[in-house]
Amino acid sequence: MSKNDKTPAKALSRRNFLKGSAAGAATLAIPVGTADAATWQAFFQKHFHEMSPDELSQVVGRLEKEYKNTYQTDIHIKKDKALPGTLFGYGLDLSRCIGCRRCVYACARENNQPRDPQIHWISVLRFHKGEKWISDLEESDKYYNPEKVPEDGYFYMPVQCQQCENPPCVKVCPAKATWKEPDGIVVVDYNWCIGCRYCMAACPYGARRFNWGKPQIAQEEINPETHYLGNRPRFKGVVEKCTFCIQRTRGNPGKYPACVEVCPVGARKFGNLLDPKSEIRYCLDNKRVFRLKEELNTSPKFFYFFAT
């Protein structure tokens, strides 16, 4: 919505409409004559999979105008589809990670993550070497703040969306606002998310974040190159998560996610799992890899390994 729009957000939000309907509030209605054309178009927007190319272009055009009014910046929204013969996978060398969190902040800048309230898609967990850790992720320390890293006696484990082949978050979404794309990326349509947070409860990796307040990003910190299913600015009351930098990796063969590019020690690997010559396939073929919580049969496309 434009910040100059005087129409109460609650009256026209699909999220509140569906919540009210689910609660039996059949009398909830859209106030006729109080909304402009863009507001009506947003409310009755079709599901992403139901839109024709022309309809999607119209939606993108409307959103770009809304973002321009909100952030005073020209934001370009891509709508590239998955490339044929592509299944993205990710590898992380835990023996190299030094816990510097550069990946966290590069991800925030690239993906327009809110600065207030602060949201990060990547969490870097710290563990004592030799302690039981793989089954106690929830008890790990992610708020460490030493003078320098790496610290003696510790190792670090970044965790983000595991891009599951069998994602439980998708199964529980009542609005079908999240799904797995043909290239393996699990996405969220922020315009269809109703904020129920079922997906957050279903995710065994704690990888999804909820916007409790209106996301705040300074104009000079906005990344204007976005994707409809990725890093375009979000709204209050919706869930967001890692998308393997879909705005970078789709349509740009060989382009890495921001976290991969910024890693100073080369701990992060990324590529096409269907390409036998890709770096990620080399890791799978030559390293002793493991996946988090494999017993849950989520089949993550995010692989960890120790090179030494």
Order of alpha helices (4+ residues) and beta strands (2+ residues): alpha-alpha-alpha-alpha-beta-beta-alpha-beta-beta-alpha-beta-beta-alpha-beta-beta-beta-alpha-alpha-beta-alpha-beta-beta
